[in-house]
Amino acid sequence: QVQLVESGGGLVQAGGSLRLSCAASGRTFSHYAMGWFRQAPGKEREFVTGINWSGTNTDYADSVKGRFTIYRDIAKNTLSLQMNSLKPEDTAVYYCAAQVIYTSYVPETKREYDYWGQGTQVTVSS
């Protein structure tokens, strides 16, 4: 089993930056694709970005491409999301997710991930 714990959320002004972190425990980080999803009030949880198990392949939602960067440290079992140029529409609860996978494929749907963190709130004002 894998346990995921997000941190780093908070309140930031539009145009500002935040860095989210996800700490994984229970198993080695190797061979787990990982991703970030977000859910705003009244909306469905949506894919933000994902990274393959080796950390060499990434995918981004069009809405965040060029502003957000996902990266992982396999040795430290951590996943991070650097968010720059934040907009009010980025306001949401952000979730870390993980899935056992042995290819370079990056899952992009909720159904493709078995493990989830509890979420961390990101609020962008203005």
Long-range contacts (C-beta under 8 A, 24 or more apart in sequence): 1-26, 1-27, 1-115, 2-26, 2-27, 2-32, 2-98, 2-115, 3-115, 4-96, 4-97, 4-98, 4-115, 4-116, 4-117, 5-96, 5-117, 5-118, 6-94, 6-95, 6-96, 6-117, 6-118, 6-119, 6-120, 7-120, 8-120, 9-93, 9-94, 9-120, 9-121, 9-122, 9-123, 10-121, 10-122, 10-123, 11-123, 11-124, 11-125, 12-86, 12-122, 12-123, 12-124, 12-125, 13-86, 13-124, 13-125, 13-126, 14-86, 14-87, 14-88, 14-124, 14-125, 14-126, 15-85, 15-86, 16-86, 16-124, 17-82, 17-83, 17-84, 17-85, 17-86, 18-83, 18-86, 18-122, 19-80, 19-81, 19-82, 19-83, 20-80, 20-81, 20-83, 20-94, 20-96, 20-120, 20-122, 21-78, 21-79, 21-80, 21-81, 22-78, 22-79, 22-80, 22-81, 22-96, 22-117, 23-77, 23-78, 24-77, 24-78, 24-79, 24-98, 25-77, 28-77, 29-72, 29-74, 29-75, 29-77, 29-78, 30-74, 31-100, 31-101, 31-102, 32-98, 32-99, 32-100, 32-101, 32-115, 33-98, 33-99, 33-100, 33-101, 33-105, 33-106, 33-107, 34-72, 34-79, 34-96, 34-97, 34-98, 34-99, 35-70, 35-96, 35-97, 35-98, 35-106, 35-107, 35-108, 35-113, 36-70, 36-79, 36-81, 36-94, 36-95, 36-96, 36-97, 37-94, 37-95, 37-97, 37-110, 38-90, 38-92, 38-93, 38-94, 38-95, 38-122, 39-92, 39-93, 39-95, 39-119, 40-89, 40-91, 40-92, 40-93, 43-92, 45-95, 45-110, 47-108, 47-109, 47-110, 48-81, 48-94, 49-81, 50-106, 50-107, 50-108, 51-79, 51-106, 52-101, 52-103, 52-104, 52-105, 52-106, 53-101, 53-102, 54-104, 56-104, 57-104, 57-106, 58-106, 59-106, 59-108, 63-89, 64-90, 83-122, 86-122, 86-124, 87-124, 88-124, 88-125, 88-126, 89-124, 90-122, 90-124, 91-122, 91-123, 91-124, 92-121, 92-122, 93-119, 93-120, 93-121, 93-122, 94-119, 94-120, 94-121, 94-122, 95-119
